[in-house]
Amino acid sequence: MVCSDIMLPVRVFQTCTAICTQVFPVTLDTDRPSFRRGLDRLFVITEKLGALKGQTGPVAALRRTGLKLSAAATFARLYLLPGKHAALPADIRMAPAW
């Protein structure tokens, strides 16, 4: 199972982005396919790390280290994706986005 196949996170991302645009001039571009692929990749890495949790030994430690480095690189790519720019509204106040 990957995050993109589930409708709930998409709705959550859309709602959070709508709320953030009321306050912040730059928000995450959660509609970008590379953003979703990055989240899917992080999910797969987390599942693999969970499967290695009970294993000991140098091979398991090496695999865990590799997965952690892969997760860090994936997170860095997500962090460096350009955001969506929006002008701040003239009347800055929090309003329900749902």
CYANA upper distance limits for C-alpha pairs under 8 A (distance plus 0.5 A):
  1 MET  CA      5 ASP  CA      7.58
  2 VAL  CA      6 ILE  CA      7.85
  2 VAL  CA     40 ASP  CA      5.91
  2 VAL  CA     43 PHE  CA      7.41
  2 VAL  CA     44 VAL  CA      8.08
  3 CYS  CA      9 PRO  CA      7.60
  3 CYS  CA     36 ARG  CA      8.03
  3 CYS  CA     39 LEU  CA      7.40
  3 CYS  CA     40 ASP  CA      6.05
  3 CYS  CA     43 PHE  CA      7.91
  4 SER  CA      9 PRO  CA      8.40
  4 SER  CA     10 VAL  CA      8.06
  4 SER  CA     36 ARG  CA      6.92
  4 SER  CA     37 ARG  CA      8.46
  4 SER  CA     40 ASP  CA      7.50
  6 ILE  CA     10 VAL  CA      7.87
  7 MET  CA     11 ARG  CA      6.95
  8 LEU  CA     12 VAL  CA      6.68
  9 PRO  CA     13 PHE  CA      6.48
 10 VAL  CA     14 GLN  CA      6.69
 11 ARG  CA     15 THR  CA      6.67
 12 VAL  CA     16 CYS  CA      6.60
 13 PHE  CA     17 THR  CA      6.48
 13 PHE  CA     30 THR  CA      7.11
 14 GLN  CA     18 ALA  CA      6.64
 14 GLN  CA     30 THR  CA      8.14
 15 THR  CA     19 ILE  CA      6.81
 15 THR  CA     97 ALA  CA      6.85
 15 THR  CA     98 TRP  CA      7.13
 16 CYS  CA     20 CYS  CA      6.60
 17 THR  CA     21 THR  CA      6.63
 17 THR  CA     27 THR  CA      7.10
 17 THR  CA     28 LEU  CA      7.71
 17 THR  CA     30 THR  CA      8.49
 18 ALA  CA     22 GLN  CA      7.49
 18 ALA  CA     97 ALA  CA      6.47
 19 ILE  CA     23 VAL  CA      7.99
 19 ILE  CA     94 MET  CA      8.28
 19 ILE  CA     95 ALA  CA      8.27
 19 ILE  CA     96 PRO  CA      7.87
 19 ILE  CA     97 ALA  CA      6.26
 20 CYS  CA     24 PHE  CA      6.18
 20 CYS  CA     27 THR  CA      7.19
 21 THR  CA     25 PRO  CA      6.97
 21 THR  CA     26 VAL  CA      7.80
 21 THR  CA     27 THR  CA      7.11
 21 THR  CA     86 ALA  CA      7.42
 21 THR  CA     88 LEU  CA      8.05
 22 GLN  CA     88 LEU  CA      7.33
 22 GLN  CA     89 PRO  CA      7.49
 22 GLN  CA     92 ILE  CA      7.49
 22 GLN  CA     93 ARG  CA      7.81
 22 GLN  CA     94 MET  CA      7.12
 22 GLN  CA     95 ALA  CA      8.37
 23 VAL  CA     88 LEU  CA      7.39
 23 VAL  CA     92 ILE  CA      7.62
 23 VAL  CA     93 ARG  CA      8.44
 23 VAL  CA     94 MET  CA      8.24
 24 PHE  CA     88 LEU  CA      7.64
 25 PRO  CA     85 HIS  CA      6.27
 25 PRO  CA     86 ALA  CA      5.61
 25 PRO  CA     87 ALA  CA      6.34
 25 PRO  CA     88 LEU  CA      6.37
 26 VAL  CA     83 GLY  CA      6.40
 26 VAL  CA     84 LYS  CA      5.95
 26 VAL  CA     85 HIS  CA      5.09
 26 VAL  CA     86 ALA  CA      6.71
 27 THR  CA     83 GLY  CA      5.93
 27 THR  CA     84 LYS  CA      5.76
 27 THR  CA     85 HIS  CA      7.20
 28 LEU  CA     82 PRO  CA      8.18
 28 LEU  CA     83 GLY  CA      5.34
 28 LEU  CA     84 LYS  CA      6.63
 29 ASP  CA     35 PHE  CA      7.86
 29 ASP  CA     82 PRO  CA      7.83
 29 ASP  CA     83 GLY  CA      5.72
 29 ASP  CA     84 LYS  CA      6.01
 30 THR  CA     35 PHE  CA      6.59
 30 THR  CA     36 ARG  CA      7.56
 31 ASP  CA     35 PHE  CA      7.79
 31 ASP  CA     36 ARG  CA      8.00
 32 ARG  CA     36 ARG  CA      7.25
 33 PRO  CA     37 ARG  CA      6.65
 34 SER  CA     38 GLY  CA      6.54
 35 PHE  CA     39 LEU  CA      6.88
 35 PHE  CA     78 LEU  CA      6.76
 35 PHE  CA     81 LEU  CA      8.20
 36 ARG  CA     40 ASP  CA      6.64
 37 ARG  CA     41 ARG  CA      6.57
 38 GLY  CA     42 LEU  CA      6.71
 38 GLY  CA     74 THR  CA      6.72
 38 GLY  CA     75 PHE  CA      8.03
 38 GLY  CA     77 ARG  CA      8.29
 38 GLY  CA     78 LEU  CA      6.93
 39 LEU  CA     43 PHE  CA      6.68
 40 ASP  CA     44 VAL  CA      6.83
 41 ARG  CA     45 ILE  CA      6.68
 41 ARG  CA     74 THR  CA      7.95
 42 LEU  CA     46 THR  CA      6.60
 42 LEU  CA     71 ALA  CA      6.53
 42 LEU  CA     74 THR  CA      7.47
 42 LEU  CA     75 PHE  CA      8.26
 43 PHE  CA     47 GLU  CA      6.78
 44 VAL  CA     48 LYS  CA      6.75
 45 ILE  CA     49 LEU  CA      6.63
 45 ILE  CA     67 LEU  CA      6.78
 45 ILE  CA     70 SER  CA      8.28
 45 ILE  CA     71 ALA  CA      7.09
 46 THR  CA     50 GLY  CA      6.64
 47 GLU  CA     51 ALA  CA      6.83
 48 LYS  CA     52 LEU  CA      6.95
 48 LYS  CA     67 LEU  CA      8.34
 49 LEU  CA     53 LYS  CA      6.80
 49 LEU  CA     64 ARG  CA      6.84
 49 LEU  CA     67 LEU  CA      7.45
 52 LEU  CA     60 ALA  CA      7.18
 52 LEU  CA     64 ARG  CA      7.63
 55 GLN  CA     60 ALA  CA      6.60
 56 THR  CA     60 ALA  CA      6.30
 56 THR  CA     61 ALA  CA      7.41
 57 GLY  CA     61 ALA  CA      6.73
 58 PRO  CA     62 LEU  CA      6.50
 59 VAL  CA     63 ARG  CA      6.68
 60 ALA  CA     64 ARG  CA      6.59
 61 ALA  CA     65 THR  CA      6.64
 62 LEU  CA     66 GLY  CA      6.70
 63 ARG  CA     67 LEU  CA      6.64
 64 ARG  CA     68 LYS  CA      6.57
 65 THR  CA     69 LEU  CA      6.67
 66 GLY  CA     70 SER  CA      6.62
 67 LEU  CA     71 ALA  CA      6.59
 68 LYS  CA     72 ALA  CA      6.67
 69 LEU  CA     73 ALA  CA      6.67
 70 SER  CA     74 THR  CA      6.61
 71 ALA  CA     75 PHE  CA      6.56
 72 ALA  CA     76 ALA  CA      6.62
 73 ALA  CA     77 ARG  CA      6.76
 74 THR  CA     78 LEU  CA      6.79
 75 PHE  CA     79 TYR  CA      6.57
 76 ALA  CA     80 LEU  CA      6.69
 77 ARG  CA     81 LEU  CA      6.94
 88 LEU  CA     92 ILE  CA      7.92
